Amino acid sequence: MIRFKTRTAYHSLILLSFCVSLFADNPIITQRYTADPNAFIFNDRVYVVCSSDEDNVNSYNLINYTMISSDDMVNWTDHNLVFKVKEHTKWAGQAYAPCAITRDGKVYLYFPDPGSGIGVMVADRPEGPYKDHLGRSLINRSTPNCSEQQVGWLFDPGIFIDSTASGTQAYLVFGGGQPFGTNLRIVKVNDDMKSISGTPQTLNAPNSFEGPFLHKYNNKYYLSYPTSNGSNIDYMMSDNPMTGWTYKGTALPNPSLNGKNINGGNNSHESMIEYKGQWYMFYHDRRLSNSATYKRNASVELMYYETDGRIKTVIVTSEGAPQIKNFNPYDTIQAETIWKQQGIETEFCNEGGVMLTDISNGDYTSLKGVDFGDGAKTFHVRAASPSNGGTVEVHLDSPSGTLVATCAVSGTGSWQNWRTDSCNVNNCSGVKNVYFVYKGSGEPFRVNWFRFTPLNPVGISYMPKQARLVSQKGTLISNPIAPVKIINGMSFDLSGRAVTNIINKSNMANLPVNLMTVIKKQP
């Protein structure tokens, strides 16, 4: 079922809410249309920056980027619209397919304004805030070998940093449009990440259409790109990113599922990363919009290589990537961390971060693979409501599954006033899929975060041996706390899970915000 509803908060838009299979992990975000997913790693977490398709237009109107992230590949945190081209730049008017990468603790975001060229933003973290690194385009029509006759569409950047025995070198690939087959370019990027070295070189890629992406596996370089005949993702291989490319075939056919094309035979876009020893391909399709041209969805699949280095054909699935670790409910849960949802949107929160908005009666969000251990005791909701509030119900395995908690959300007088409400949790242990079902009239409330507390705090039987020792030798302290003098140690949450190593720290400012934290001094 597809359900539309009118949004009035901050925007006058018609946005789509989806009822998708309760156990399908693709697409990876459903609260807005996203396209051109570009994945990268920051602080041991996968981030994906996407173009944001509007759902009330019949053309591409690409002006914002959505950022999402995950450390388990199924529960994705929505960081909202981290880049708005008309707010963050003075020279560009649109923002087509982006790419991002980390270097020396910074995040560099490359974006194309098709009429003006390719620009670069910089931030201290993927969530921003971003600053225009140049104040103008890095690549434009005055760049050698980039005239309109040579490269029809000056867009779709892909950034890659190579590490070899001789050092590191960044490369930028880009291009699209006519003339197909010779429309892609590669150029070296200097260490400042905002200037190029030399003239962009032509990449002779059979049937190349747009969207080049560069990666490396086992000392071989891979250039992938959508094709002009069918918009498959084809690829080439080389021993040198600047030259010597050999065409190898198709890595991802135009997405089909159960024998039916779910992309309208239309454009594709891809990125590949290795995370925790597994390779993944991110791509977009149109599986939730009845294959409408201008409404796309980001998905992810496992990716494998043959023994000779060729990419095994990627299989499109509903399930997507498997969950790689269980979700910990005993740390603060940002409400915008979502496996599946119905009806909600997200916006920036005056308390910081992002909040759930546009909630209606019966809407829900969910988390997959939540490990409650021996059980949860209480549930806490941080919410704001200018009216009489409502309730948050906690169900297991489906929106109508076993009810384990009902938390009354109080009225707070305005959307800017926040309150934490709590309730008991009953019969909730082990690993479960959790659904937060929202009840109330109108838009009853907005939610910033959740938190569970365990049935048995430090010292419970299921704690690992190392954590049990903490209860004997450690110190129990509240968070956040004033600076304390602890040189080395380990932070555990109340369930006994190790949270953070503390190495040569003079304060605890970077610890996760839990109700309590156990500190064990290390020798």
Residue, then its C-alpha position, 0 to 999 in steps of 0.5 A: m500500500i502506498r499512502f500520501k499525506t500532506r506535510t505542513a511542518y516547515h514545508s508545504l510538500i506532498l511526501l510519500s510514506f510507505c508500507v513495505s514488507l516488514f522484513a525487507d531491508n531494501p531500500i535502506i531509507t524510505q522516509r524520503y526519495t534518495a538517489d545516487p548513493n555514495a558510501f564512505i567510512f568515517n570513524d568506523r561507521v558507514y555513511v551514505v550521501c544521496s541526492s534527494d528526489e522531491d516527490n511532488v515534481n515531474s522532473y529532477n529538482l536536485i538541490n539537497y543531499t541526504m546523509i544516512s549512516s549505520d554500523d550494522m548495515v540495516n538500522w540507518t540513522d537519518h542525518n537529514l538534509v546536510f547540504k542545501v546548495k542554495e544555502h551552502t554556496k553562492w555560485a551553484g543552483q543545483a546539486y546532482a549526484p554527490c561523492a564524499i571521502t575522508r582525509d586527515g580527519k576532514v570530510y570532503l563532499y564533491f557536488p556538481d552544478p551541471g551549469s557551472g561545474i563541480g565544487v567541493m565542500v569541507a566539514d569536520r564530520p559527515e553530518g556537517p556543517y559544510k563550508d564551501h572549500l573554494g567558493r567556486s567550481l573546481i572543474n568547469r568548462s574552462t578546465p582543459n579537455c572539458s568543453e561541452q563538445q568533449v564532455g556533454w555533462l560536467f557532473d557525477p564526480g567520484i573521489f578516490i584516495d589511493s595508498t601505495a608504498s610511495g604515499t597517497q594520491a587522490y583521484l577525481v573521476f567525472g563526466g557523462g552525456q555525449p559523446f558516449g564512450t569518451n565522455l568520462r575523465i580522470v584527474k589527480v587531486n592535490d593534498d589540499m583536496k581543492s585543486i587538481s594536478g595536470t589535465p583531466q585524461t579521457l577514459n575510453a569506456p565502452n558505452s559509458f553514459e555517466g556516473p563513474f566510480l573508482h575503487k581498488y581491490n587486491n591492488k587492481y583498480y576498478l572503474s565502474y559506470p552506467t552504460s548508455n544502452g540499458s543503463n547497466i553498471d559495467y566496469m573496467m580493470s587496470d593496474n594504473p588508475m590513469t591508463g591501461w583500462t580493460y573492459k570486463g563486463t557488467a557488475l550490476p544489470n539494470p535492477s530487476l527483482n523476481g523477473k520484473n524491472i524495478n528501475g523503469g529501465n532508467n538511469s543507474h548509479e553506484s558506489m562500492i565499499e569494503y566494511k568489516g571485511q565484506w564488500y558492498m554495492f550501493y545503487h538506486d532503483r525505483r521499487l517504491s514509486n511504481s518506477a516513476t522516473y523522478k522518484r528513486n530509492a537507495s539500496v545495497e547488496l553484497m558484492y563478491y569477486e572471482t579469483d581472477g579479480r572480476i566482479k561477480t554479477v551483483i544480485v538485486t534482492s529485497e533483503g539487502a545486506p544482512q545485519i552484521k551485529n546486534f543493536n544495543p538498546y541500552d545506549t541512547i537511541q536516536a529516534e531517527t535511527i530506523w530499520k522500517q517506518q511508516g508515515i514519519e519524516t525527520e527535521f533538525c531539532n532545536e536540542g541538536g541533531v535530528m528528530l522525528t516529525d509529522i507523526s500521525n496516529g498509527d505511524y511507526t518506526s522500527l529497529k532490527g536485531v535489538d539485543f535486550g539480553d536478560g531483559a529491559k526494565t524501563f523505557h524512556v522517550r524524549a518528546a515535545s508536544p504543544s497539545n496533549g501528547g499521546t502514547v508510544e507503544v513498544h511492540l515486538d516483531s511487528p507493529s501489531g506484535t506483542l505489546v511490551a510497553t506503553c509510554a504516555v507522552s506528556g504535553t510540553g506546551s510547544w515544539q521547542n520544549w522537551r520532556t523525558d517520559s518513562c514507563n515499565v517494560n514487561n517480558c522483553s528479553g533476547v534478540k527482537n525486532v522492535y516497533f515503536v508505534y505512535k498514537g494520538s490525534g493530529e500530530p501528537f508529538r515529535v521525538n528526539w530519542f529513546r532509551f531502555t534500561p536493563l532489568n538487571p544492572v551491573g553484575i547480572s549473570y549474562m555479562p561477560k567475565q571482563a564486565r563482571l570484574v568491573s562490578q567488583k573493582g570499578t566505580l559507578i558514575s553518572n553521565p554526563i559528568a564533570p572532568v575526572k582524572i582517569i588515565n586508562g580504563m574501559s567504559f561499560d553500559l549498564s548491561g555490561r557491554a563494553v562501550t569505549n576504551i579510555i586511553n590517556k584521557s583526562n576527562m570523560a566528555n566523549l563517553p556515550v550518554n547513558l544513565m550510568t557508566v562503569i569505569k574499570k581502571q586498566p593497569 
